[in-house]
Amino acid sequence: MSIFSPSRYITCVEHIDLDALWASGKRAILLDRDNTLVPRDRTCAPDSVAAWLDHARELGFELIMVSNNWHVSHVSRSAGELGMDYISFACKPLPFAITAGMKRLGARKEEAVMVGDQLYTDVWGGKLAGVTTILVKPQSTADLWYTQIFRIFERMALRGVPCEE
């Protein structure tokens, strides 16, 4: 499997089957912020995302936000509202922040899953860190100019890859 191929490709975070993840031995979920948990053009996560995270905690998952966003105040506010620890300015696809997140959660590679909306940051970083990766569609079409460029290549790379509802 290619380093740019996610383990799974799903429409949104809330459609990830937490019971199936738990049954497969996953115990830690590392989550991107922008356009994964929080739409890029908003400051708060939708209620459906907050409810999904609550269910994850009820099942026993350890959660951490791993974001490339360098606005620490935005990341810390979102993480606080969603009840999880965070790492900002993660520099994904470099794997160091993902590895640090696993260490904070006390999780081994085989117990962890990285969830994000970008193939060339979240998925690639997760693969370099040696964890399962889940790519979700972005929550918003609003993106930074350079992310818009990456999205063109993403669409080409994902052509023919089925997206689970």
N, C-alpha and C positions, 0 to 999 in steps of 0.2 A: 504494500500500500504506500502511496506517495506521501511525502512529508506535508503536501498541501491537500491531502484528502482527509476530511474529518471522519471520525469514527461513525458519526451520525449527522444528518442534516435535517433539522426540524423547523417548522414555521415560527415558533416562538418558545420562549422559556417555559411558559405555563403549560405547554403541551409535552414537556419532558416527563415521562412516567417515572416518578420518584420511587414507587414501589418496585418497579423493575430494576432501577439502578441499585437500590438497596439489596435486592435479591442477588444481584450480580457481584456483590461484595464491595460496592462503592460506599465510602463513608465520609468523603470530603468533596465539596463542590466549590471550585474557584470560579468566580463570575466576573465578567467584564461589566463595566458600568454603562457607558454611552452606547445607546441603541441596542443594548442587550437587556439591562434592567430598567434604565431610564431613557425615554426617547430623547434624542439629541436636542430637540427644540423645546424641551421641558426641564423642570428642575426636580420633579418628583416622579417616582415610579407609579405606574398604574396600580389600582387596588388589586387587580388580578395577580400581578407579580408579587405584591406583598403577601397575599393569601398563599401563593405557591411556596414562598419562602417560609411562611409559618408552618405549612405542612411538612416541608423538608426538615425543619427543626423538630417537629413532633415525632418524626420517624427516627431522629437521632443524628442527622447529618450535621457535620461541622461546615460552616460557611465563611468565605472570605471574598471580598471584592478586590480584584486585581485589575487596576485601570492604568492606561497610558496617559490619562488626563493629568496635566501638571498643575491644575488648579486644585490644590489640596483642600481648600474650603468647600468646593463643590463635591469632591469625592467623600470627604469626611462627613458632610451634612447628609448625603445620600446613604452612606453606610450607617450612620447613626439612626436615621429614620427607618432603615430596614433591619436594624438590630444585628449588625455584623462588623467585624474588624475589616480593615482595608489596607491596601498598599497602593499609593498613587505614584505617578511618574514611573511606571513599571518597565518601560522600554521594551515591551514585547515587539518583536519575536524573541529577543534574548530571553533565555529561560530562567534567569536568576530570581526575578520576583515571584514567578510561579513556584520555584523550588523553595523560596523563603516562605511563601504562603503555606505550602504543604508542611514545612517545619513548624510554623506557628500553630497549625491545626493538629500536629502530631500524626500526620498521615503519610503512608508510604505511597510510592508511585502507583502501584496497582490498586490502591483504594481511592485514588483521586480522579476527578474529571474536570477539565477546563471547558467552560461554556462561554461563547462569545459570538459576535456578529461579523467578525472579519477573518477572512481566510489567511491573510498575510501577516496578521499580528497574533490573534488569539489561537487559531489552529496551529500555525507554524510554531509559535512559542510553546504551546502545549505538547506538540510532538517532540520538540527539542528537549523538553523537560521529562519526556517519557510517560506522559499521562494520556488517558482516553480523552478525546476531544469531541465536543458537540458544537456544531455551527448552527446558529439560529439566524433567521432572516432579520435584517435591521427593523427596529420598531418605527423608524421615521425615514423619510427620504432626505431629510436635512442632514448634510454631512459637511465636514471641512473640505476645502478645495482639494487638498491632496488625497483625502479619503475617496473623493469622487473619482479620481484617477485610478486608484486601486480597485474600486468597484467595477470598472470596465474590465480589468484583467480577471477579477473574481468571477464575473458573469461568464467569461470565456472558459475559465477553469472548471466551473460548475455545470457547464452545458452537458446535459444528459445525466446529471446526478439527480436522482429522485429526492424530493423534499417530502418528508413525512408530515402528515397533518397531525 
